């Protein structure tokens, strides 16, 4: 049976046929694109039916989130939300944001009895001190929540965490535990603030009850579909153990609401196995990939978070004077760890937030490509927020792609220009226009759950570059709406090496479409984020979220 979907207009992003009003689908792929009259003529004498569900809508190629965390985004739904902004839940309801530290503590107190009853650590997610006059949570704060159970709060970035005294005691964290990333008080005792790799100290004996893996996977899929995604990534999953196998099993089901591309987290997995073992496991995962759930790149993290002051910056560093930045991976380590995977044909996705980290990783990738030349490797820099024009020119020369964190411009833009990197560097943050001008393949992303998954909002950020206060952060780096739509379709498909199947509406590709209430290329550019998502189609099937 062939299905013909009709719409008010179809944006194909195929220059041969840029607009249409009907698309025919067979066996999950696109058979014809054009007008309904033309397609009916082509299909005359065959078995087909017309689906008019979205006949008043605008269809686009399925939107792709090329850097999110599907499993993590679904998992945090099980924990108290203590972020500043409101958060959507998988059922469409809203968790209200906590706009004061007292509201954060009250939200956590409401969950203490449950933690006591289950003898588990109370875990909250989403706190960011930049929205609370720069004041982080300390053990003294979280001791007000409970002196009976352990309390841990994850920073929204995922690069910092905060713990109460009970939790530190249960995990044997004392003055003897002070290493890089363990913050201390005036007496050199841990004060409950943990950065980057030091966060591992918090979970040696922690017993945390949250969403089961099946629930977390489906929550992540539903959140992505609600936002209009037809393909969602998990770009740093611990690709081992029972939870991961559950994730793969559920994401492979034909009724799962999005296609999934996942990237194993090398930083985490090398704690569990050698790099040689991980390389062999990656070969197996690649062979076991399906159209619905596939191995993508492998993920490395080279530095930290800019708003957390742990990203590695070039001179003059952070304008506030606060600087906890360090390289999690130095140049030699990047070469040593990435080279074997490069030689085996795998793609690397490397997190670099600060400009010093970007420079170090580009030098490492150049060494790798000199040692083992390989065409069309498409290694990627993730976030890459402070890259200069020289960095983008180097990426183009090396064939390196970039995935820019455009949502930062809204959520932390004011913080960056005033408190972290200053106005000059902030103007060039997430420089999508420069990436395009230099010929670098790029996409833009949400990094959910760091910010909510939502390609239309991410497009709005890249097109308008407005901060929370309405300040335009680097007008010269604005994308056109057309370029922004291509970034979350064609560009994302390129970065995932799926351009033969995804990214445009043309014959032979997967029948993945997003249905919108308005035309993103025709509305006022300020209205992009307000366009309603009416639904999605994956493999020719309408996605049902009930």
Order of alpha helices (4+ residues) and beta strands (2+ residues): beta-beta-beta-alpha-beta-beta-beta-alpha-beta-beta-beta-alpha-alpha-beta-alpha-beta-beta-alpha-beta-beta-alpha-beta-alpha-beta-alpha-alpha-beta-beta-alpha-beta-alpha-beta-alpha-beta-alpha-alpha-alpha-beta-alpha-alpha-alpha-beta-beta-beta
